[in-house]
């Protein structure tokens, strides 16, 4: 058994949740916040059999698209500001960060 942990942008959360339900996969959703952009994320915990990992990864990939977004950088609070850029920059957001973990034991009470 595997635990698939997928961190996705909130904008993709509902689309992924609906796709998992359509394919009969259960998931626990946790609200989380990204460290770099400080924007809302959703972390999905999905327990699956080893044979279903590739199917789940495909669903995640199809549901969570990457896109470009302009952000205003946060000014540094301390230290040197020599590398601080005071104007908006374009960054890639979206997609998903996924971890696949081995599960030693699973119990459902």
Secondary structure, 3 states (H helix, E strand, C coil): CEEEEEEEEHHHHHHHHHHHHHCCCCCEEEEEECCCCCCEEEEEEEEECHHHHHHHHHHHHHHCCEEEEEECCCCCCCCCCCCCCCCCEEEEEECEEEEEEECCCCCCC
